[in-house]
């Protein structure tokens, strides 16, 4: 059975644009998927990337155009400059780690819900009430927002270290168990083609 490690950041608009598609692709091809939130700023600093405000204006302008176009093509709402961006991605990442370990809910829906909270609803995903709401809507115990914080912090750090070791430099980033790597929401079709044996 094929496996996908899905490295992502809850504050990434391109992770938001993925929605439920990574899980749908995995299911369609009988693959398993592990959700691995990372500290994107740490990944950037160690692999040559830059936080958005530090990028050249040309890159910042292109990013906004690209996000607008991708959202339109996907038919999803997007706030190009959400009121709570950037924000601390650690609490929402810890909640995803705790939820994945606990089971009983829909982890893909949780990731999609948290990223949508930022990028289409204008909410602060560092806020405990927002995290609890997303947990509950995805079928998890909302109290997971307050549990296993040390374990979550350790796993978050390990995910980030593993991401850099495996060649990750942005988010979302998908690595198949054959070490085929796919960066970006716009490479999901390539991931699907790989799993189907077409590339």
Buried (B, 14 or more C-beta within 10 A) or exposed (E): EBEBBBBBBBBBBBBBBBBEBBBEBBEEBEBEBBBBBBBBBBBBEBEEBEEBEEBEEEEEEEBEEEBEEBBEEEEBEBBEEBEBBBBBBBBBBBBBBBBBEBEEBBBBBBBBBBBBBBBBBEBBBBBBEBBBBBBBBBEBBBEBBBBBBEEBBEBBEEBBBBBBEEEBBBBBBBBBEEEBBBBBBBBBEBBBBBBEEEE
